[in-house]
Amino acid sequence: MSLITILLIIILITIGWAFYRLAKKYEKNKWVYTLVGIIAFVGVVLVNAVLYAFFSEISNNIDIETHRLIAFLVGVLTSILLHFILEKNWLKGKNIEAEEAINEIGEG
């Protein structure tokens, strides 16, 4: 097994675990959001692979190993950004529900 394959497996498990815990924390569908996180990472890596194939025909300035590592990095950063956005939106929704409950208690 190559280093890239092991790195990919570790990254996928970590991303899946992070999105699973996030969905569990905010009482969302755990498996759907686990898959959303993994698919976001894989999608970005695949788009980078297509872009590399296209641009490698034009210029040979970067080797494939360097591009793979860059693709993994961009994929991880995309997953982190998606995780942050989901958490921020869900936290905002939770705070609105808490404020409504506090207002109902105050009125009663």
DAGI-V777329 format. One record per residue. N is the residue number from 1. RES is the residue in three letters. SS is DSSP state (2 for helix, 1 for strand, 0 for the rest). PSI is psi in radians with two decimals (999 if undefined). BURIAL is I if it has 16 or more other C-alpha atoms within 10 Angstrom, else O. Layout:
BEGIN
N_RES_SS_PSI_BURIAL ; N_RES_SS_PSI_BURIAL
END
This chain:
BEGIN
1_MET_0_2.33_O ; 2_SER_0_2.87_O ; 3_LEU_2_-0.67_O ; 4_ILE_2_-0.71_O ; 5_THR_2_-0.78_O ; 6_ILE_2_-0.75_O ; 7_LEU_2_-0.74_O ; 8_LEU_2_-0.77_O ; 9_ILE_2_-0.77_O ; 10_ILE_2_-0.75_O ; 11_ILE_2_-0.78_I ; 12_LEU_2_-0.74_I ; 13_ILE_2_-0.75_O ; 14_THR_2_-0.77_O ; 15_ILE_2_-0.79_I ; 16_GLY_2_-0.76_I ; 17_TRP_2_-0.73_I ; 18_ALA_2_-0.76_I ; 19_PHE_2_-0.58_I ; 20_TYR_2_-0.82_I ; 21_ARG_2_-0.67_O ; 22_LEU_2_-0.82_I ; 23_ALA_2_-0.66_I ; 24_LYS_2_-0.71_O ; 25_LYS_2_-0.69_O ; 26_TYR_0_0.25_O ; 27_GLU_0_0.81_O ; 28_LYS_0_3.06_O ; 29_ASN_0_1.93_O ; 30_LYS_2_-0.79_I ; 31_TRP_2_-0.58_O ; 32_VAL_2_-0.81_O ; 33_TYR_2_-0.44_I ; 34_THR_2_-0.81_I ; 35_LEU_2_-0.62_O ; 36_VAL_2_-0.77_I ; 37_GLY_2_-0.77_I ; 38_ILE_2_-0.75_I ; 39_ILE_2_-0.62_I ; 40_ALA_2_-0.78_I ; 41_PHE_2_-0.88_I ; 42_VAL_2_-0.68_I ; 43_GLY_2_-0.76_O ; 44_VAL_2_-0.70_I ; 45_VAL_2_-0.71_I ; 46_LEU_2_-0.70_O ; 47_VAL_2_-0.72_O ; 48_ASN_2_-0.65_I ; 49_ALA_2_-0.72_I ; 50_VAL_2_-0.75_O ; 51_LEU_2_-0.67_O ; 52_TYR_2_-0.75_I ; 53_ALA_2_-0.69_O ; 54_PHE_2_-0.85_O ; 55_PHE_2_-0.37_O ; 56_SER_2_-0.40_O ; 57_GLU_2_-0.53_O ; 58_ILE_2_-0.76_O ; 59_SER_0_2.54_O ; 60_ASN_0_0.76_O ; 61_ASN_0_-0.35_O ; 62_ILE_0_2.38_O ; 63_ASP_0_2.90_O ; 64_ILE_2_-0.61_O ; 65_GLU_2_-0.75_O ; 66_THR_2_-0.71_O ; 67_HIS_2_-0.67_O ; 68_ARG_2_-0.77_I ; 69_LEU_2_-0.68_O ; 70_ILE_2_-0.72_O ; 71_ALA_2_-0.75_I ; 72_PHE_2_-0.75_I ; 73_LEU_2_-0.80_O ; 74_VAL_2_-0.68_I ; 75_GLY_2_-0.76_I ; 76_VAL_2_-0.76_I ; 77_LEU_2_-0.66_O ; 78_THR_2_-0.75_I ; 79_SER_2_-0.70_I ; 80_ILE_2_-0.75_I ; 81_LEU_2_-0.77_O ; 82_LEU_2_-0.73_I ; 83_HIS_2_-0.81_I ; 84_PHE_2_-0.77_O ; 85_ILE_2_-0.78_O ; 86_LEU_2_-0.79_I ; 87_GLU_2_-0.72_I ; 88_LYS_2_-0.79_O ; 89_ASN_2_-0.73_O ; 90_TRP_2_-0.62_I ; 91_LEU_2_-0.69_O ; 92_LYS_2_-0.75_O ; 93_GLY_2_-0.67_O ; 94_LYS_2_-0.67_O ; 95_ASN_2_-0.65_O ; 96_ILE_2_-0.74_O ; 97_GLU_2_-0.70_O ; 98_ALA_2_-0.71_O ; 99_GLU_2_-0.69_O ; 100_GLU_2_-0.72_O ; 101_ALA_2_-0.70_O ; 102_ILE_2_-0.72_O ; 103_ASN_2_-0.66_O ; 104_GLU_2_-0.69_O ; 105_ILE_2_-0.70_O ; 106_GLY_2_-0.58_O ; 107_GLU_2_-0.53_O ; 108_GLY_0_999_O
END
